[in-house]
C-alpha cells in the first residue's frame, strides 16, 4: 500500500476507505463474503501480466508454461471438489458461465426455462432485459402462493407444457433446499438439458450441507465468491461429452484472455474448501442463518416460506411495517452499519426498486466469527431500528453496538 500511496494516492485512499468500511460494518448481503489473505495475495500477483488465450498446452502466446500449470491445478481441484468430469475455470463471472452453457448447448431462439426472477431466480436465467432473454425464448416457473416454496409436481407440469431446451435449476433469493435429483428427472422426461446454477450454495454443496446437483445435471455453474469464499469469478462443470463445446464457448466464443491472477486465486479457494475446517464453517453458516431466522420470527417478522434451509432469508417488511419499503429499511440499517439489500418477495405488489422485502445472509458474518449470542444482539438492533422508522437517535445507539461487534470480530484480512 505504501507504494500505491506514492504512485496513486487517490486510489490508495479509496481502497483504504473500503478496507475501513468493511471492517466497521456487518455484511448481511447473502452474495458477499470476506476472502482470505492467501486469496488476496494470488489476486494481486504478477500473474495479471500474462496473456494466455486458449487453454493449458494449447495457448496462442508463448511463455505460458507457468500459467498452464496454474490453470491445470485450478481445473484439477475444481473437478475433485465438485466431483465433475470437466471444469472450465475461465469465466469472469456467474452470468458469463451461464451464457457459456447456452452458447455451447443451444442455438439462438431456443427456449430457456428458469425460476421467475421475482420469486428468487437470477437475471441470467432468462430475464427479458438480459442477453439470456434477448437471444433466447424464455419461460419460467415459480413458487406457490400459499407456501412460497417450489412444488415440483407443478413445476413438472409446467416444464412438460413449455418443453424448454434448457431447464435451469437454481436461485439467488430462495431460502429452501433445491431437489436437483427431481429436477434431473423432470428434465429427462421433458427432453431438456439441465443446468444447475449453484452460485449461492456452492460452499454448502461441496461440504455436504446441501444436495449435490452434479450427478443429475448436464451442466453446473457457480460463482467463486458467496458461500465458496473465493475471488469474484465463475466456473462451469459438465459431463465429458460437453467439454470441448464448453471450452470453445468460453474461448473464443465469449472471452479473450483469461484472468490468470483470478484463476490462481480460485485455485487457492478450492484448496481452502477441501480442508476440514471449511465444512465446520459452512455448517456454522446454516446454524447462524437458522438462529437469525428464529430471532426474526420471534420478534414478529414474517419470513418468506417461513424460514430457511441455507444461508439466506427474505424478510417481509409489510408484516410489521406495511407502509415501509425494503428500500427505506435497507438504508436505515446501513446507516447503523448493518449492510443488507432490498429484495422483491414472491407476488410483491411493489416495484423492484422499492420492494417489500429485505434479504439477509450469514456467510460474511460467519467468516468473522459471529455466533448465536452476537446474532441475537444483531437482530435486536435490526428490530429496534426498523420499528423506530429510522429514528436517528436509535440508529446512532445501534451503530455504537455494531462498532463494538466489529472490533470484537474483525475481518480476517483486515491487518494484512
C-alpha positions in Angstrom: 0.0 0.0 0.0 2.9 2.4 0.6 4.0 2.1 -3.0 0.4 2.6 -4.2 0.1 5.6 -1.9 3.1 7.2 -3.5 2.1 6.3 -7.1 -1.6 7.0 -6.9 -2.8 8.5 -3.6 -6.4 8.9 -4.8 -6.9 5.2 -5.5 -4.9 4.2 -2.4 -7.2 6.4 -0.3 -10.3 4.8 -1.8 -9.0 1.2 -1.2 -8.2 2.2 2.4 -11.7 3.6 2.7 -13.3 0.4 1.5 -11.0 -1.6 3.8 -12.2 0.5 6.7 -15.9 0.3 5.6 -15.8 -3.5 5.5 -14.2 -3.8 8.9 -16.5 -1.2 10.5 -19.8 -2.6 9.2 -21.5 -6.0 9.4 -22.2 -7.6 6.0 -25.5 -9.3 5.7 -25.7 -9.3 1.9 -26.1 -13.0 1.1 -23.9 -12.9 -2.0 -20.9 -11.3 -0.3 -18.1 -12.8 1.8 -14.5 -12.0 3.0 -11.7 -13.8 1.3 -8.5 -15.0 3.0 -5.1 -13.3 2.7 -3.8 -16.1 0.5 -6.6 -15.5 -2.0 -5.9 -11.8 -1.9 -2.2 -12.4 -2.5 -2.9 -14.6 -5.5 -5.2 -11.9 -6.9 -2.5 -9.2 -6.5 0.2 -11.3 -8.1 2.3 -10.9 -11.3 0.0 -13.5 -13.0 -2.1 -10.5 -14.0 0.7 -9.6 -16.5 0.3 -12.8 -18.6 -1.9 -13.0 -21.6 -2.9 -16.6 -22.1 -5.6 -17.0 -24.7 -6.5 -20.7 -25.1 -6.2 -23.5 -22.6 -3.3 -25.4 -21.0 -0.9 -26.7 -23.7 -2.9 -25.0 -26.5 -2.2 -21.3 -26.0 -1.9 -18.7 -28.7 1.0 -17.0 -27.0 4.4 -18.2 -25.9 5.6 -18.0 -22.3 2.6 -19.8 -20.9 4.3 -22.7 -19.2 3.8 -21.4 -15.7 0.2 -20.2 -16.2 -0.6 -23.6 -17.9 0.4 -25.2 -14.6 -1.7 -22.7 -12.6 -4.8 -23.2 -14.6 -4.4 -27.0 -14.6 -4.1 -27.0 -10.8 -7.3 -25.0 -10.7 -9.1 -27.3 -13.1 -8.0 -30.5 -11.2 -9.0 -29.0 -7.9 -12.4 -27.9 -9.2 -13.1 -31.4 -10.7 -12.1 -33.0 -7.4 -14.0 -30.6 -5.2 -17.3 -30.9 -7.2 -16.9 -34.5 -8.4 -17.1 -33.3 -12.1 -15.9 -34.8 -15.3 -14.7 -31.5 -16.7 -14.2 -28.0 -15.4 -13.7 -24.6 -17.1 -12.3 -22.1 -14.6 -12.0 -19.1 -17.0 -15.5 -17.4 -16.8 -15.2 -13.9 -15.4 -18.5 -14.2 -13.5 -21.5 -16.4 -13.0 -23.5 -14.8 -15.8 -20.6 -15.5 -18.2 -20.7 -19.1 -17.1 -24.4 -19.4 -17.8 -24.0 -17.7 -21.2 -21.2 -20.1 -22.0 -23.6 -23.1 -21.4 -26.2 -21.5 -23.6 -23.7 -20.9 -26.4 -22.4 -24.4 -26.1 -25.7 -26.3 -25.9 -28.4 -24.4 -27.8 -28.9 -22.1 -30.7 -30.3 -18.5 -30.5 -34.1 -18.7 -30.4 -34.1 -21.9 -28.4 -36.1 -21.9 -25.1 -34.7 -21.5 -21.6 -36.8 -22.1 -18.6 -35.7 -20.9 -15.1 -37.1 -19.6 -11.8 -39.1 -16.4 -12.0 -36.8 -13.5 -11.0 -39.4 -12.1 -8.7 -39.7 -15.5 -7.0 -36.0 -15.8 -6.3 -34.4 -16.5 -9.7 -31.5 -14.8 -11.4 -31.4 -12.4 -14.3 -29.2 -14.7 -16.4 -31.9 -17.4 -16.3 -34.0 -15.6 -19.0 -34.8 -12.1 -17.8 -36.1 -10.2 -20.8 -33.6 -7.3 -20.4 -30.7 -9.7 -20.0 -28.9 -11.2 -23.0 -30.4 -14.6 -21.9 -33.9 -13.2 -22.5 -33.0 -11.3 -25.7 -31.3 -14.1 -27.7 -33.5 -17.0 -26.5 -37.1 -17.7 -25.9 -37.9 -17.9 -22.2 -40.4 -19.3 -19.8 -40.4 -19.5 -16.0 -41.6 -21.5 -13.1 -42.1 -20.1 -9.6 -43.1 -20.8 -6.0 -46.6 -21.5 -4.9 -48.5 -18.6 -3.3 -49.6 -20.5 -0.2 -46.2 -22.0 0.7 -43.8 -19.7 -1.1 -41.9 -22.8 -2.0 -41.4 -24.8 -5.2 -43.9 -27.6 -5.7 -42.1 -29.9 -8.1 -45.2 -31.6 -9.2 -46.5 -28.3 -10.5 -43.0 -27.4 -11.9 -43.0 -30.7 -13.7 -46.4 -30.0 -15.4 -45.2 -26.5 -16.4 -41.9 -27.9 -17.9 -43.7 -30.6 -19.8 -46.1 -27.9 -21.3 -43.3 -25.5 -22.2 -40.8 -28.1 -23.4 -37.7 -26.0 -22.9 -34.4 -26.8 -24.5 -32.6 -25.9 -21.2 -34.1 -26.2 -17.8 -32.3 -24.1 -15.2 -32.4 -25.2 -11.5 -31.1 -22.6 -9.1 -31.8 -19.3 -7.5 -30.4 -16.1 -6.0 -33.0 -15.5 -3.3 -34.6 -18.8 -2.4 -34.2 -20.0 1.2 -35.1 -23.6 0.8 -33.2 -26.7 -0.4 -33.5 -27.4 -4.1 -34.1 -31.1 -5.1 -31.7 -31.4 -8.0 -32.4 -35.1 -8.5 -36.1 -34.3 -9.1 -35.1 -31.5 -11.5 -32.9 -34.0 -13.3 -35.8 -36.4 -13.7 -38.1 -33.6 -14.9 -35.5 -32.5 -17.5 -35.1 -36.1 -18.8 -38.9 -36.5 -19.1 -39.2 -33.2 -21.0 -36.2 -33.9 -23.2 -34.4 -30.9 -21.8 -30.8 -30.2 -20.8 -30.4 -29.5 -17.1 -28.3 -26.6 -16.0 -27.9 -26.3 -12.2 -26.8 -22.8 -11.1 -25.4 -23.1 -7.6 -23.8 -19.7 -7.4 -25.2 -19.1 -3.9 -24.9 -22.5 -2.4 -21.7 -23.9 -3.8 -19.9 -23.8 -0.5 -22.8 -25.7 1.1 -22.9 -28.2 -1.7 -19.2 -29.2 -1.6 -19.3 -29.8 2.1 -22.5 -31.9 2.0 -24.7 -29.3 3.6 -27.0 -29.2 0.5 -28.0 -31.8 -2.1 -25.4 -32.2 -4.8 -26.5 -31.3 -8.4 -23.5 -32.8 -10.2 -24.7 -36.4 -10.7 -28.1 -35.2 -12.0 -27.1 -32.3 -14.2 -25.6 -31.8 -17.7 -24.0 -28.6 -16.5 -23.3 -27.0 -13.2 -22.3 -23.3 -13.0 -21.3 -21.4 -10.0 -19.5 -18.2 -8.8 -16.5 -18.5 -6.6 -17.5 -15.9 -4.1 -20.5 -16.1 -1.8 -20.5 -19.3 0.3 -17.5 -20.8 -1.5 -15.5 -17.8 -0.2 -13.2 -17.3 -3.2 -12.5 -14.4 -5.6 -15.1 -13.0 -7.9 -15.5 -15.2 -10.9 -17.2 -18.2 -12.3 -16.8 -21.9 -13.1 -18.6 -24.3 -15.5 -18.7 -28.0 -14.6 -20.0 -30.5 -17.1 -20.1 -34.1 -18.4 -17.2 -35.2 -20.6 -19.3 -35.1 -23.8 -19.8 -31.4 -23.4 -16.2 -30.5 -22.5 -15.0 -29.4 -26.0 -18.1 -27.3 -26.7 -17.9 -25.6 -23.3 -14.3 -24.7 -23.8 -15.0 -23.3 -27.3 -17.9 -21.4 -26.0 -15.8 -19.6 -23.4 -12.8 -19.1 -25.6 -13.1 -17.9 -28.3 -16.9 -17.7 -28.0 -17.4 -15.2 -25.2 -14.0 -14.2 -23.8 -10.5 -13.4 -24.9 -7.6 -13.7 -22.4 -8.4 -15.4 -19.1 -7.5 -13.6 -15.9 -4.7 -15.8 -14.7 -4.4 -14.0 -11.3 -8.1 -14.7 -10.7 -7.7 -18.3 -11.7 -4.8 -18.7 -9.3 -7.0 -17.2 -6.5 -9.8 -19.6 -7.5 -7.3 -22.5 -7.1 -6.4 -21.2 -3.6 -10.0 -21.0 -2.6 -10.6 -24.6 -3.9 -7.8 -25.8 -1.7 -9.2 -24.0 1.3 -12.7 -25.5 0.6 -11.1 -29.0 0.8 -9.9 -28.5 4.3 -11.9 -30.0 7.3 -12.4 -26.6 8.9 -14.3 -25.4 5.8 -17.0 -27.9 6.4 -17.2 -26.6 10.0 -17.5 -23.1 8.6 -20.4 -24.0 6.2 -22.3 -25.8 8.9 -22.0 -22.7 11.0 -23.3 -20.6 8.1 -26.5 -22.6 8.2 -26.7 -22.7 12.0 -26.3 -18.9 12.2 -29.0 -18.5 9.5 -31.4 -20.6 11.5 -30.7 -18.6 14.6 -31.2 -15.4 12.7 -34.4 -16.6 11.2 -35.7 -17.8 14.6 -34.9 -14.5 16.2 -36.6 -12.5 13.5 -39.8 -14.6 13.7 -39.8 -14.4 17.5 -40.0 -10.6 17.1 -43.0 -10.9 14.7 -41.3 -10.6 11.3 -42.7 -12.8 8.6 -40.1 -14.7 6.6 -40.8 -15.8 3.1 -41.6 -19.6 3.1 -41.5 -19.5 6.9 -37.8 -19.9 7.4 -34.5 -21.1 5.8 -32.6 -24.2 5.0 -29.5 -22.5 3.7 -27.5 -19.3 4.2 -30.2 -16.7 3.4 -33.7 -15.5 4.3 -36.2 -13.0 2.9 -38.0 -10.7 5.4 -41.4 -9.4 4.5 -41.2 -5.8 5.8 -45.0 -5.4 5.5 -45.6 -8.0 8.3 -44.9 -5.3 10.9 -44.4 -2.1 8.8 -47.0 -2.1 6.0 -46.1 1.4 4.8 -42.3 0.9 4.8 -40.4 -0.3 1.7 -37.5 -2.6 1.6 -35.5 0.3 0.0 -36.0 2.6 3.0 -35.5 -0.2 5.5 -32.1 -1.2 4.0 -30.9 2.4 4.1 -31.9 2.8 7.8 -29.9 -0.4 8.6 -26.9 0.6 6.5 -26.7 3.9 8.4 -26.2 1.9 11.6 -23.5 -0.3 9.9 -25.8 -3.3 9.2 -25.5 -3.8 5.4 -28.1 -5.8 3.6 -30.2 -5.4 0.4 -33.7 -4.7 -0.5 -35.4 -7.6 -2.3 -38.6 -8.3 -4.0 -40.7 -11.1 -2.4 -42.9 -13.5 -4.3 -46.1 -11.9 -5.5 -44.8 -8.5 -4.4 -47.1 -5.6 -5.0 -44.3 -3.1 -5.1 -41.8 -2.5 -8.0 -38.3 -4.0 -7.5 -36.7 -0.5 -7.0 -38.8 -0.2 -3.8 -39.5 -3.9 -2.9 -41.3 -5.2 0.1 -38.5 -7.3 1.4 -35.0 -7.5 2.8 -32.5 -10.3 2.0 -30.3 -11.3 4.9 -27.4 -13.8 4.7 -24.8 -15.2 7.1 -21.7 -16.1 5.0 -19.7 -12.9 5.8 -20.5 -12.6 9.5 -19.8 -16.3 9.9 -16.4 -15.7 8.4 -15.8 -13.0 11.0 -16.7 -15.5 13.8 -20.1 -14.2 15.0 -22.3 -16.8 16.7 -25.6 -17.2 18.3 -25.2 -14.6 21.0 -24.0 -11.9 18.6 -26.7 -12.7 16.1 -29.3 -12.3 18.8 -27.8 -8.9 19.6 -27.8 -8.0 16.0 -31.4 -8.9 15.4 -32.4 -6.9 18.5 -30.7 -3.9 16.8 -32.4 -4.6 13.5 -35.8 -4.7 15.1 -35.3 -1.5 17.1 -34.1 0.4 14.0 -36.9 -0.7 11.8 -39.6 -0.2 14.4 -38.3 3.3 15.1 -38.9 4.1 11.4 -35.3 5.0 11.1 -35.1 7.4 14.1 -31.7 8.9 14.0 -31.1 8.6 17.8 -31.9 4.9 17.7 -29.7 4.4 14.7 -26.8 6.1 16.4 -27.2 4.0 19.5 -27.4 0.8 17.4 -24.3 2.0 15.5 -22.3 2.0 18.7 -23.1 -1.6 19.4 -22.3 -2.5 15.8 -19.0 -0.8 16.2 -18.2 -2.9 19.3 -19.1 -6.1 17.5 -16.9 -5.2 14.6 -13.9 -4.6 16.9 -14.5 -7.9 18.6 -14.8 -9.7 15.3 -12.5 -8.1 12.7 -12.5 -9.1 9.1 -9.8 -11.8 8.9 -7.8 -10.0 6.2 -8.1 -6.6 8.0 -4.5 -6.5 9.3 -2.9 -7.7 6.1 
